[in-house]
Amino acid sequence: MKRYALAILFAVLASLNLTAQEAGAFVVSDNGQDVLFHVDEVDSICFNPADTSKAVSARQLLATLVQLADLKDDVAYAKDNVDYALNLLSFLIYQKERLSDSIDVTKERLGITKLRVDSLAALFNIRLDSIDTASAIRSARNDSLFQDIDNRLLRSDSVDARMNSMLDRIDSVIHYSDSVFKKLEHAVRDTINVKLAQSIAVQEQQQQVIDRLNATVDSLSAALTETKRRMNDGQVLTDVSTGQVYKMVLNNGVITTIPAYNNILVVGNSFTVHDYVEDLWWSTHSMAASTADVTWVKYLEEVSGAQVDILRGWDFEWNYPWDGYPFETGLPISRNDYDVVIVQIQENAMQVPDFNFKDGWERLYTYLKGKCPNSIYMQCIGWDVEARTADITEAAAEFNIPIVDNRVETMTGNFRVGDYVYSNVDSIYYPINNGSVANHPSDVGFLLTANNVLRQLNLPTVENRMHAINIIEAEGGQLSVPYPSWPEKGVVSVRVEPEPGHTLASVSVVTASGKTVEITKRTNELYEETDHDYYTFLMPTEDITVTPVWE
């Protein structure tokens, strides 16, 4: 193979854009640049350098391109012939319509003439009947008149005959043109069928080339995937004593190890996920989290790098005393390879009139461990009723399941009715209008909860996400926020409490680096059922200062 073979391979891989340029030459389009090659410069074209036995003759490729150009010319010529035949047929039809119109006019005139003749004949008949003694001369004149009328009628019959003859000739011409058109149609169709068959053969050859290229690309892609897998496997270590799998992490030049988790199952309630419910909750993530970016599951996914599946468990919470609870349909689990199973339910169950949590949770743990026997387990506790928390703790101990106590964290920095959250469904800010929603963890509570779970999994905690909110005090009223610091990307609700006789003229929010933060005034009457002003903004990635101006 000569020196241009590799260039042609790259051109084909880029776009397969080959065109015939002139006799004995063809053009290759390579990344937008056209290169002219003569057939004598290229012995053959090989799409797979590793297998030269499947090389394509350069002359064969050039001949294929020329055939495609000829096909294009033949189709254009056939189209011109068809257009000419159609124009001729249209002209003949137009002439026939003109002759038909002339015949109709002539027939109408002949009809009028016949009516006049009939009228004259009737008139003469009346006169002949009323005059018995007509003279010979009058009779002769009448005979002459009738003879003239007969001659006129004969001439009209002659015109009809000539017209019919012309119509016959037109029909003959149209029949002949139809015959010519059908012959032309068959000829064009036969030509197109031949060229189409040739084109299909060329396309099949090109498709074979494309299939070989696709096979090569698939092979390379599979090799790349396998290489990446081996590289990742090289960063994973297994503790020979405990069997725990760890990932190697390089941070500031220091190599450390953290547990390697690929799949995590969370059996959760509204602390984990909640659907949109009109006039109650307006998003599809953890209830009361102000945005989807500040939920404890979001932090867990980010730090662990694992795929987190959520199984809704509130049906069990409300029916846990039922000895025959249908776990297979109420809590369906379709896989057994979860690295971690986190049980984050019990808050709703505290409202069910049965203080024996232990039996219900023992049935729950038995089912879960039967489905995922090799998983790491933990039980999270949020809202607290002392006796029931003790029951769950006792049941968990029997199954060697540790308790992650989030009772303090979930109540830290809580919202109150009237504070605002952002809907990820319709992109609207809504005021919290229900006390049970407000009692869910705030953005701060979810971050602290996430860190408790991460510590239990020996994973790094979420750091440097909480930033201080510094409120400048001024005479005329007070501004307050749910907590003196707030996680970045969460909605901060600034509560306005003016002193009697004062109003808040304006509020500004500035970051520690001097950037102005966009702030929006909002009003609702949910707090103490009176109109109350709020200002909201998204927490930036640094500390901020809030400055009010009272008047």
C-alpha positions in Angstrom: 0.0 0.0 0.0 1.4 3.4 -1.0 1.9 6.5 1.2 -1.7 7.8 0.9 -3.4 4.7 2.3 -3.4 5.9 5.9 -4.7 9.3 5.0 -7.6 7.7 3.2 -8.4 5.5 6.2 -8.6 8.7 8.4 -10.8 10.4 5.8 -13.2 7.4 5.7 -13.3 7.2 9.5 -14.1 10.9 9.7 -17.0 11.0 7.3 -16.9 8.4 4.4 -17.3 11.4 2.0 -15.7 10.1 -1.3 -16.6 11.7 -4.6 -15.4 11.2 -8.2 -13.5 14.3 -9.4 -12.3 13.4 -12.8 -11.3 10.4 -14.9 -8.9 8.3 -12.8 -9.2 10.5 -9.7 -11.4 10.9 -6.6 -11.7 13.4 -3.7 -11.5 12.5 0.0 -13.0 14.9 2.5 -11.0 14.9 5.7 -12.1 17.2 8.6 -13.4 19.8 6.1 -10.4 19.6 3.8 -10.8 18.1 0.3 -7.8 16.1 -1.0 -7.6 14.9 -4.6 -6.1 11.5 -5.2 -5.3 9.8 -8.5 -6.1 6.2 -8.8 -2.5 5.4 -9.8 -1.3 6.9 -6.5 -3.2 4.4 -4.4 -3.0 0.7 -4.7 -5.9 -0.1 -2.4 -7.9 1.2 0.5 -7.8 -0.7 3.8 -10.4 0.2 6.4 -8.8 -2.2 9.0 -5.0 -2.0 9.0 -4.9 -5.2 11.0 -6.6 -7.1 8.2 -5.3 -6.1 4.7 -7.0 -9.0 3.1 -10.2 -7.0 3.1 -8.7 -4.0 1.2 -10.8 -2.4 -1.5 -9.4 -1.7 -4.9 -9.0 2.1 -5.5 -10.1 1.6 -9.1 -13.2 -0.3 -8.0 -14.0 2.5 -5.6 -13.6 5.1 -8.4 -15.8 3.0 -10.8 -18.5 2.9 -8.1 -18.4 6.7 -7.7 -18.7 7.2 -11.6 -21.7 4.8 -11.7 -23.4 6.9 -9.1 -22.7 10.1 -11.1 -24.1 8.4 -14.3 -27.2 7.3 -12.4 -27.9 10.9 -11.4 -27.6 12.0 -15.1 -29.9 9.2 -16.3 -32.5 10.1 -13.8 -32.4 13.8 -14.7 -32.7 12.9 -18.5 -35.7 10.6 -17.7 -37.4 13.3 -15.7 -37.0 15.8 -18.7 -38.7 13.3 -21.0 -41.5 12.8 -18.7 -42.0 16.5 -18.3 -42.1 16.9 -22.1 -44.7 14.2 -22.5 -46.9 15.7 -19.8 -46.7 19.2 -21.5 -47.6 17.6 -24.9 -50.6 15.8 -23.4 -51.8 19.0 -21.7 -51.6 20.9 -25.0 -53.7 18.2 -26.8 -56.3 18.2 -24.1 -56.5 22.0 -24.3 -57.0 21.8 -28.1 -59.7 19.2 -27.7 -61.5 21.4 -25.2 -61.5 24.4 -27.6 -62.9 22.2 -30.5 -65.6 20.9 -28.2 -66.6 24.4 -27.3 -66.8 25.4 -31.0 -69.0 22.4 -31.8 -71.3 23.2 -28.9 -71.8 26.8 -30.2 -72.4 25.5 -33.8 -75.0 23.0 -32.6 -76.7 25.7 -30.7 -76.9 27.9 -33.8 -78.2 25.0 -35.9 -80.9 24.4 -33.3 -82.0 28.0 -33.6 -82.1 27.7 -37.4 -84.2 24.5 -37.3 -86.6 26.3 -34.9 -87.0 29.1 -37.4 -87.5 26.6 -40.3 -90.1 24.7 -38.3 -91.9 28.0 -37.6 -91.8 29.0 -41.3 -93.2 25.6 -42.3 -96.0 25.8 -39.9 -96.8 29.3 -41.1 -96.9 28.2 -44.7 -99.1 25.2 -43.8 -101.7 27.4 -42.2 -101.8 29.7 -45.3 -102.1 26.7 -47.6 -105.0 25.4 -45.6 -106.9 28.7 -45.5 -106.5 29.6 -49.2 -108.0 27.1 -51.5 -107.3 29.0 -54.6 -103.6 29.6 -54.5 -102.0 30.6 -57.8 -99.5 28.4 -59.5 -96.9 31.1 -59.2 -97.4 31.2 -55.3 -97.2 27.5 -55.2 -94.0 27.6 -57.3 -92.5 30.1 -54.9 -93.4 28.0 -52.0 -91.8 25.0 -53.6 -88.7 27.2 -54.2 -88.7 28.3 -50.5 -89.0 24.8 -49.3 -86.2 23.7 -51.5 -84.0 26.5 -50.1 -84.9 25.3 -46.6 -84.0 21.8 -47.4 -80.7 22.9 -48.8 -80.0 24.7 -45.6 -80.8 21.6 -43.6 -78.5 19.6 -45.8 -75.7 22.1 -45.2 -76.2 21.9 -41.4 -76.0 18.1 -41.6 -72.8 18.5 -43.5 -71.4 20.7 -40.8 -72.4 18.1 -38.2 -70.6 15.4 -40.2 -67.4 17.5 -40.5 -67.5 18.3 -36.7 -67.9 14.6 -35.9 -65.0 13.8 -38.2 -62.8 16.3 -36.4 -63.8 14.9 -33.1 -62.8 11.4 -34.3 -59.5 12.8 -35.5 -58.9 14.4 -32.0 -59.8 11.1 -30.3 -57.3 9.4 -32.6 -54.5 11.9 -31.7 -55.2 11.5 -27.9 -55.2 7.8 -28.2 -51.9 8.0 -30.1 -50.4 10.3 -27.4 -51.6 8.0 -24.7 -49.8 5.1 -26.4 -46.6 7.2 -26.8 -46.7 8.3 -23.1 -47.2 4.6 -21.9 -44.2 3.5 -24.0 -42.1 6.4 -22.6 -43.3 5.6 -19.1 -42.2 1.9 -19.5 -38.9 3.0 -20.8 -38.2 5.4 -18.0 -39.4 2.9 -15.4 -37.1 0.2 -16.8 -34.1 2.6 -16.8 -34.8 3.7 -13.3 -35.2 0.0 -12.1 -31.8 -0.9 -13.6 -30.1 2.1 -12.1 -31.8 1.6 -8.8 -30.6 -2.0 -8.7 -27.1 -0.8 -9.4 -27.4 1.8 -6.7 -28.6 -0.8 -4.2 -25.6 -3.0 -4.9 -23.3 0.0 -4.4 -25.1 0.9 -1.1 -24.7 -2.7 0.1 -21.0 -2.6 -0.5 -20.8 0.7 1.3 -22.9 -0.7 4.2 -20.4 -3.6 4.5 -17.6 -1.1 4.9 -19.6 0.8 7.5 -20.4 -2.4 9.4 -16.7 -3.3 9.5 -15.9 0.2 10.8 -18.7 -0.1 13.4 -17.4 -3.4 14.6 -13.9 -1.9 14.9 -15.3 1.0 17.0 -17.3 -1.3 19.2 -14.2 -3.4 19.8 -12.2 -0.3 20.7 -15.0 0.9 23.0 -15.2 -2.5 24.8 -11.4 -2.4 25.2 -11.6 1.1 26.7 -14.4 0.1 29.1 -12.4 -2.9 30.2 -9.3 -0.8 30.7 -11.2 1.7 32.9 -12.7 -1.2 34.9 -9.2 -2.6 35.6 -7.9 0.8 36.5 -10.8 1.3 39.0 -10.2 -2.2 40.4 -6.6 -1.2 41.0 -7.9 1.5 43.3 -10.0 -0.8 45.4 -8.6 -2.8 48.3 -10.2 -5.5 50.4 -9.4 -5.8 54.1 -8.3 -9.5 54.5 -9.4 -9.5 58.2 -12.9 -7.9 57.9 -13.7 -8.3 54.2 -14.6 -4.6 54.0 -13.9 -3.0 50.6 -12.1 0.3 50.5 -11.3 2.9 47.9 -8.0 4.7 47.6 -8.3 8.5 47.7 -5.6 11.0 46.9 -6.1 14.3 48.7 -3.4 17.0 48.8 -0.8 14.5 48.0 -1.9 12.1 50.8 -3.3 8.7 49.9 -6.1 7.5 52.3 -8.7 4.8 52.1 -12.5 5.1 52.6 -15.1 2.3 52.4 -16.2 1.6 48.9 -20.0 1.6 48.5 -21.7 1.1 45.1 -25.4 0.6 46.0 -27.3 1.9 49.1 -31.0 1.3 49.9 -32.9 3.7 52.1 -36.2 2.6 53.6 -37.5 6.0 54.4 -40.5 8.2 55.1 -41.1 11.9 54.5 -37.7 12.7 56.0 -36.3 11.1 52.9 -38.8 11.7 50.1 -42.3 13.1 49.7 -44.5 13.6 46.7 -46.1 16.9 45.7 -49.4 17.4 47.6 -51.4 20.5 46.8 -51.7 23.0 49.7 -49.2 20.9 51.8 -45.9 20.1 50.1 -44.8 21.4 46.7 -41.7 19.4 45.8 -40.6 15.8 45.3 -37.7 15.5 47.8 -37.3 15.4 51.6 -40.2 17.3 53.2 -39.2 20.8 54.5 -35.9 20.9 52.8 -35.9 24.3 51.1 -34.4 23.0 47.8 -33.5 19.6 46.4 -29.8 20.3 46.9 -29.9 20.3 50.7 -31.4 16.9 51.6 -29.5 14.3 53.6 -29.8 11.8 50.7 -28.2 14.3 48.3 -25.2 14.7 50.6 -25.0 10.9 51.0 -24.9 10.4 47.2 -22.3 13.1 46.8 -19.8 11.8 49.4 -20.2 8.0 48.9 -20.5 8.1 45.1 -23.0 5.3 45.4 -26.3 4.8 43.7 -29.0 5.4 46.4 -32.4 3.7 45.9 -35.3 4.9 48.1 -38.0 2.5 49.2 -41.1 4.3 50.7 -41.8 2.8 54.1 -44.6 4.8 55.6 -47.2 2.1 54.8 -45.3 -0.1 57.2 -45.1 2.7 59.8 -48.9 2.9 59.9 -49.4 -0.9 59.9 -46.5 -2.2 61.9 -48.6 -3.8 64.6 -50.1 -6.1 61.9 -48.5 -9.5 62.3 -49.4 -10.5 58.8 -48.1 -7.3 57.1 -47.4 -8.1 53.4 -43.7 -7.1 53.2 -43.3 -8.5 49.6 -45.8 -6.0 48.3 -45.6 -3.3 51.0 -41.7 -3.1 50.8 -40.7 -4.9 47.6 -37.0 -5.4 47.2 -35.8 -6.7 43.9 -32.0 -7.1 44.5 -29.8 -8.5 47.2 -26.5 -6.8 46.4 -26.9 -3.6 48.4 -23.8 -2.6 50.2 -25.8 -0.6 52.8 -29.4 -0.7 54.0 -30.5 2.4 56.0 -33.8 2.2 57.9 -35.1 5.7 58.3 -38.7 5.1 59.5 -40.4 5.2 62.9 -41.7 8.9 63.1 -45.2 8.2 61.7 -45.5 5.0 63.7 -45.4 7.0 66.9 -48.9 8.2 66.1 -50.3 4.6 65.9 -52.0 3.5 69.2 -49.7 0.6 70.0 -46.6 1.0 72.2 -45.1 -2.4 71.2 -42.6 -1.4 68.6 -40.3 -4.3 69.2 -42.3 -7.1 67.6 -43.1 -5.0 64.5 -39.4 -3.9 64.0 -38.2 -7.5 64.6 -40.5 -8.6 61.7 -39.1 -5.7 59.6 -35.4 -6.6 60.2 -36.1 -10.3 59.6 -37.6 -9.5 56.2 -34.8 -7.0 55.2 -32.0 -9.3 56.3 -33.6 -12.2 54.4 -33.5 -10.0 51.2 -30.1 -8.5 51.7 -28.1 -10.8 54.1 -24.7 -9.3 53.4 -25.6 -5.6 53.7 -24.4 -3.2 56.3 -27.4 -2.0 58.3 -28.3 1.1 60.4 -31.5 2.4 62.0 -32.0 6.2 62.1 -34.1 7.8 64.9 -35.7 11.2 64.4 -38.7 12.4 66.3 -38.7 10.9 69.8 -41.2 9.1 72.0 -39.1 7.6 74.7 -40.8 4.2 75.2 -41.1 3.5 71.4 -37.5 4.6 70.8 -36.4 2.1 73.5 -38.4 -0.7 71.8 -36.7 -0.1 68.4 -33.3 0.2 70.0 -33.8 -3.2 71.7 -35.0 -4.8 68.5 -32.1 -3.4 66.6 -29.6 -4.7 69.2 -30.9 -8.3 68.6 -30.0 -8.0 64.9 -26.7 -6.2 65.6 -28.0 -3.1 63.9 -26.5 0.2 65.2 -28.8 3.2 66.0 -28.0 6.6 64.4 -29.6 9.1 66.8 -30.7 12.2 64.9 -33.2 13.4 67.5 -31.3 16.6 68.3 -30.1 17.2 64.7 -33.5 16.9 63.1 -34.9 19.6 65.4 -32.0 22.0 64.9 -32.7 25.3 63.0 -36.3 24.3 62.3 -38.6 26.4 60.1 -41.8 27.8 61.4 -45.1 28.3 59.6 -44.6 31.2 57.2 -41.0 30.4 56.2 -40.4 29.8 52.5 -39.3 26.8 50.4 -38.7 26.5 46.7 -40.7 24.0 44.6 -38.7 21.9 42.1 -42.0 21.1 40.4 -43.2 24.6 39.3 -40.3 26.8 40.3 -42.4 28.9 42.8 -41.5 29.9 46.4 -44.2 28.7 48.8 -44.7 29.6 52.5 -44.9 26.6 54.8 -48.5 26.5 55.9 -48.6 23.4 58.1 -47.1 22.8 61.5 -46.3 19.1 60.8 -44.2 20.2 57.8 -42.5 22.9 59.8 -41.5 20.2 62.4 -39.5 18.3 59.8 -35.7 18.9 59.7 -34.6 22.2 58.3 -31.7 22.5 55.8 -29.4 22.6 58.8 -31.0 19.5 60.3 -30.6 17.5 57.1 -26.9 18.4 56.7 -26.3 17.3 60.4 -28.3 14.1 59.8 -26.2 13.3 56.7 -23.0 13.7 58.7 -24.2 11.3 61.4 -24.9 8.7 58.7 -21.6 9.3 57.0 -19.7 8.9 60.3 -21.5 5.6 60.8 -20.3 4.4 57.4 -16.7 5.7 58.1 -17.0 8.2 55.2 -15.8 11.8 55.2 -18.4 14.3 56.6 -19.7 17.3 54.7 -17.6 20.2 55.6 -17.4 23.9 54.8 -21.0 24.0 53.6 -22.5 26.1 56.5 -21.9 29.8 56.3 -22.6 32.5 58.9 -25.5 35.0 58.6 -24.6 38.3 60.3 -27.6 40.6 60.9 -26.8 44.2 61.6 -29.0 45.6 64.4 -30.6 48.9 63.9 -33.3 50.9 65.7 -36.8 50.3 64.4 -37.2 46.5 64.5 -35.5 43.1 64.4 -34.6 40.7 61.6 -34.2 37.0 62.4 -33.4 33.8 60.6 -34.1 30.1 61.6 -30.4 29.5 62.5 -27.3 31.8 62.7 -25.7 29.8 59.8 -27.1 28.1 56.8 -26.1 25.5 54.2 -25.2 26.9 50.8 -27.8 26.4 48.0 -30.6 26.5 50.7 -33.4 29.2 50.9 -32.9 31.6 53.8 -36.1 33.1 55.2 -35.5 36.5 56.8 -38.3 37.2 59.3 -39.3 40.9 59.7 -40.5 42.1 63.1 -40.9 45.9 63.0 -41.3 47.9 66.2 -44.5 50.0 66.7 -44.4 53.0 64.4 -41.7 51.7 62.2 -41.5 49.9 58.8 -38.6 48.3 57.0 -37.6 50.5 54.1 -35.0 48.1 52.5 -32.7 45.2 53.1 -29.3 44.4 51.6 -27.4 41.1 51.6 -23.6 41.2 50.9 -21.1 38.4 50.9 -17.8 38.5 52.7 -16.0 39.1 49.4 -18.3 42.1 48.7 -20.7 40.6 46.2 -24.4 41.6 46.4 -26.9 38.8 46.8 -30.3 39.0 45.2 -33.1 39.2 47.8 -36.9 39.1 47.3 -39.6 40.5 49.5 -42.6 38.2 50.2 -45.7 38.5 52.4 -48.1 36.0 53.9 -50.5 35.8 56.8 -49.7 32.3 57.9 -47.8 33.4 61.0 -50.3 34.4 63.8 -52.8 34.9 60.9 -51.6 38.5 60.3 -49.8 39.9 57.3 -46.1 39.3 57.8 -43.2 40.3 55.6 -40.3 38.0 54.7 -37.2 38.4 52.6 -35.7 35.3 50.9 -32.4 34.5 49.2 -30.3 31.5 48.2 -27.4 31.0 50.6 -24.1 31.7 48.7 -20.8 29.8 49.2 -19.5 32.3 51.8 -20.6 34.2 54.9 -23.0 37.0 54.4 -24.1 40.2 56.2 -27.8 41.4 56.3 -28.3 45.1 56.7 -31.8 46.6 57.3 -32.9 50.2 56.9 -35.9 51.1 59.1 -38.0 54.2 58.9 
